[in-house]
Amino acid sequence: MSEEELKYNENAEQEAAATESNNEENINEENAAQEDSAEAQLATANATIEELQDKYLRQVAEFDNYRKRTIKEKAELIKNASADILTDLLPFIDDLERAIKNSANNNDFNALKEGIEIIYNKLMHTLQQDGLQKISPVGEVFDTDFHEAIALIPAQDEESKGKVIDCTRDGYKLHDKVLRHAQVAVAQ
C-alpha cells in the first residue's frame, strides 16, 4: 500500500472513530434526556397517585361519617317517635286526674259517667287526627286481614253466612297498618 492510501485509511479510521465518539455522545445525551423525561413522568405519576389516594381516603372517611350520622339520627327518631303522641295524651291525663278528684267529692254517678264519656270522645278524636282508626266490624263480611275469629256461630239465614255477628274486642289500625285485629264471632 502506498503512503497516500495509508494516510487515507488513517483519516478514514480517525473520522470513523470521531463519528463513533459523536454517536456515543448523542446516544448518551438521548439516554440522559430519556432518563430525565422518565423521572419527570414517574414523579408526576407518583404525585397523581398520592392525590388520588388522599381523595379516596377522604371519600371513605366522609362516607363513614355519613353512615354513622344517619345511624345516630335514625336511633334518635326511634327513641323520640312516641314523644308527639305522648304530648297529645297529656291533656287527657290531666282531665282524668280532675275527674278522679271531683268524683271523690261528688256522689252523682251520671255526672261522672258524662265526664268520662267526654274525655273518651276527646281522646278518640285526637287519636283519629293522628291516623288511628277503629275497626268495628259487626255486620261486615269476615276478613282475616282485619278480624280474628274467636267463635263460629250457626247462621240464622243464608244471607248472614260469613259475616261478623258479634265483636268482643274492637281492632285498631294506624293509617293502613293493622295494630290490633278485631276479635269477632262469625256466622257459619
Protein Blocks (a to p, Z undefined) as FASTA:
>chain_A
ZZklmmmmmmmmmmmmmmmmmmmmmmmmmmmmmmmmmmmmmmmmmmmmmmmmmmmmmmmm
mmmmmmmmmmmmmmmmmmmmmmmmmmmmmmmmmmmmmmmmmmmmpccfklmmmmmmmmmm
mmmmmmmmnopacddfehiacdfklpccfbdcddfbfklgoiafbdfbdcddehjacfbd
cdddddZZ
